[in-house]
């Protein structure tokens, strides 16, 4: 039986999207539970250190969370502003 590579790629694409959505859903829950979204909404642009301080969380984990959020398009990263802090 020959493998239809177009159908295989379509299936793999769907699986990757579903996996990404599942992973991201957990991080949305974390952001909500720790108050990260609320702190961003009320505090405006912040560095990971500033956001961690506002929420009483660890900067390292906030940085990782922010990287994921930026990769997904949920927050934006401003490299120019980063240099001014």
C-alpha positions as CSV (number, residue, x, y, z in Angstrom):
1,X,0.0,0.0,0.0
2,X,1.5,3.4,-1.0
3,X,1.5,6.2,1.5
4,X,-0.3,9.4,0.4
5,X,2.3,11.9,1.6
6,X,-0.1,14.9,1.1
7,X,-2.7,13.2,3.5
8,X,0.1,12.2,5.9
9,X,1.4,15.8,6.0
10,X,-2.1,17.1,6.6
11,X,-2.6,14.7,9.5
12,X,0.7,15.6,11.0
13,X,-0.1,19.3,10.7
14,X,-3.4,18.9,12.5
15,X,-1.7,16.8,15.3
16,X,1.0,19.5,15.8
17,X,-1.6,22.2,16.0
18,X,-3.7,20.2,18.5
19,X,-0.6,19.5,20.6
20,X,0.4,23.2,20.6
21,X,-3.2,24.2,21.7
22,X,-3.1,21.6,24.5
23,X,0.2,22.8,25.8
24,X,-0.8,26.5,25.5
25,X,-4.1,25.9,27.4
26,X,-2.1,24.9,30.4
27,X,0.0,28.0,30.3
28,X,-3.1,30.2,29.9
29,X,-4.4,28.6,33.1
30,X,-1.1,29.3,34.9
31,X,-1.1,32.9,33.8
32,X,-4.6,33.4,35.0
33,X,-4.1,31.6,38.3
34,X,-0.9,33.5,39.1
35,X,-2.4,36.9,38.1
36,X,0.1,37.4,35.3
37,X,-2.5,38.6,32.8
38,X,-4.1,40.9,35.3
39,X,-0.7,42.4,36.2
40,X,0.1,43.0,32.6
41,X,-3.3,44.5,31.9
42,X,-3.0,46.9,34.8
43,X,0.7,47.6,34.8
44,X,1.3,48.0,31.1
45,X,4.7,47.0,29.5
46,X,7.0,45.3,32.0
47,X,10.2,43.3,32.1
48,X,10.0,39.7,33.4
49,X,11.6,41.0,36.6
50,X,9.0,43.7,37.1
51,X,6.1,41.3,36.4
52,X,7.6,38.7,38.7
53,X,7.9,41.3,41.5
54,X,4.3,42.5,41.0
55,X,2.9,39.0,41.1
56,X,5.2,37.5,43.8
57,X,6.5,34.8,41.3
58,X,9.9,33.7,40.2
59,X,11.5,35.8,37.5
60,X,12.9,32.8,35.6
61,X,9.5,31.1,35.3
62,X,7.8,34.4,34.4
63,X,10.5,34.9,31.6
64,X,9.7,31.4,30.2
65,X,6.0,32.0,30.4
66,X,6.4,35.4,28.6
67,X,8.5,33.8,25.9
68,X,5.7,31.3,25.2
69,X,3.1,34.0,25.3
70,X,5.1,36.1,22.8
71,X,5.7,33.2,20.5
72,X,1.9,32.6,20.4
73,X,1.2,36.2,19.8
74,X,-0.6,36.8,23.1
75,X,1.9,39.4,24.3
76,X,4.4,41.5,22.4
77,X,8.1,41.9,23.0
78,X,9.8,45.3,22.5
79,X,13.5,44.9,22.4
80,X,14.1,48.6,22.3
81,X,12.2,49.2,25.6
82,X,14.1,46.3,27.2
83,X,17.3,48.3,26.9
84,X,15.9,51.3,28.8
85,X,15.1,49.3,32.0
